[in-house]
Amino acid sequence: MGIWPMPEGNKARCALITGANGGVGQALVARFLSEGYSVIATDIQKEYIGENGDVCYVRADLNRYVQESLYADQVNFRIEEALVGRELYVLINNAAVQLLGSTESLSRDDWARTLNVNLMACFFLAQSLIKDLEKTAGSIVNISSIHASLSKKGFLAYATSKAALSALTKNLALDLGSRVRINAIEPAAIDTEMLREGFRESPEALAELKSFHPVGRIGSPHEVADLAVYLCSDGAGFINGATVSLSGGIHGRLFDPV
């Protein structure tokens, strides 16, 4: 899936969504398509595996994007090519890696890759697209995590990167002022294929995870996508620099020994 045809008539509204091949990414693409957006989808794989429609796929390794300025220039050029005849209204920083490990086991490469993909790439994409987004009074939505504030053993690097992403959201909003709105979503457990695969050998643990959430279930990718669409809408025009919890109430639950 390469560069798409020029749209006819008025310029099309466009959303750029990273991590588009994941469970949440595919839901985001489908939801913005349903709202009439053209979508530039990016991921590290060679092909886009999600829903067909007005989608242009730009392959992007976000770890390289941060580390190699020439590679970043190439990705930025392909994005600008895809934007010809279109106007960028939305950037969704959804791509992430989750490398689990302890203080003793996490390597320098683990830390670099985690921070590059989960944090730095979000900033540099915003930086490269700020002029396009400013023209449309557009929005950036960062997909952070409940781990930004509540975490557990093994998530040391991931949780740190998501805490930093939520902080970046607030500080970018201050820095950009009225030029572009920027907000973050902090989901708890979301029902993706990746999450289910992690519980394949212990379905009872998945049932327990669901019961831990006060609403009695885990979230769906479509709920993340619905919230992202709302945050980018005119109806959310006074929401800026916010980190919005999407946790089914578990963010307020205290676990104490009985």
C-alpha positions, -999 to +999 in steps of 0.1 A: +000+000+000+018+031-012+010+067-019-027+071-026-044+091-054-050+128-050-084+135-035-110+153-056-125+187-045-117+200-011-086+188+008-094+157+029-090+156+066-061+133+076-050+115+107-016+100+112-016+069+135+015+051+147+015+014+157-013+009+133-009-029+130-016-036+167-050-043+182-055-007+195-039+007+163-063-011+140-092+001+161-079+036+159-076+035+121-111+020+117-126+046+140-110+076+123-120+062+089-156+060+101-154+097+109-144+105+074-107+109+078-080+097+055-054+079+075-017+076+073-009+044+091+027+036+103+042+005+118+075-014+117+061-043+096+065-042+058+027-043+052-004-028+068-026-057+080-057-036+091-089-025+076-090-014+040-101+021+031-086+055+026-054+044+042-018+051+031+008+029+049+042+044+057+066+018+071+085+033+101+109+019+126+106+044+154+137+032+172+157+041+140+136+072+136+151+086+169+186+073+164+192+081+127+185+116+114+188+105+078+163+077+083+140+102+101+142+126+072+132+098+048+102+089+069+092+125+073+095+129+035+072+100+029+046+114+053+047+148+036+043+130+003+012+113+016-002+146+028-002+162-006-038+173-012-047+165+024-047+185+056-033+169+088-058+173+117-047+145+140-015+128+152-020+097+174+012+085+190+001+049+197+032+028+189+050+013+219+072-015+230+069-033+263+102-049+274+099-064+308+127-069+332+142-062+366+169-038+377+195-065+373+183-077+338+174-046+318+202-037+293+212-004+279+196-015+246+163-023+264+163+012+279+172+029+247+146+011+226+119+016+252+125+054+256+131+059+218+098+043+207+076+051+237+087+087+243+113+103+220+096+093+188+064+109+200+082+142+205+101+142+173+070+132+152+051+161+169+080+184+162+082+174+125+044+178+120+037+209+141+034+233+112+009+210+094-011+205+126-010+243+134-026+251+101-057+231+110-057+239+148-053+201+151-048+177+179-022+153+192-032+123+213-006+102+231-016+067+241+001+065+275-008+039+301-021+033+336+015+023+343+023+060+341+011+063+377+004+027+390+026-002+381+041-034+393+073-055+392+088-062+359+075-030+342+103-008+352+113+005+318+079+005+303+063+023+333+090+049+333+086+056+296+048+060+300+052+083+330+075+104+309+050+104+280+022+117+302+046+144+315+056+153+280+019+157+271+014+183+298+046+202+290+039+202+252+005+217+259+022+245+278+048+250+252+025+250+222-002+271+238-032+276+215-014+263+184-022+226+188-041+208+215-024+178+230-038+152+254-030+116+266-051+086+273-040+063+301-057+029+295-056+000+319-058-036+305-072-036+270-085-067+253-061-072+224-047-103+208-014-096+224-029-095+259-049-127+254-018-145+241+000-135+273-028-154+293-031-183+269-017-208+294-036-193+323-072-183+314-080-183+351-056-154+356-073-135+328-106-140+345-091-127+377-077-097+359-112-088+346-126-091+381-100-067+395-116-039+375-146-024+393-166-025+360-160-063+360-142-064+327-112-051+308-114-024+281-118-028+244-096-013+217-127+004+203-131+023+236-096+037+233-104+047+197-137+063+207-120+084+233-092+094+209-118+106+184-136+126+210-104+143+223-097+154+187-132+168+182-145+204+185-165+193+215-133+187+234-119+221+225-112+231+262-094+198+270-057+204+267-027+190+285-049+164+301-041+128+309-074+109+307-078+077+327-095+048+308-092+022+335-126+008+344-121+023+379-091+002+388-069+034+390-087+041+423-085+006+438-062-001+468-049-036+473-040-043+509-031-075+526-061-089+545 
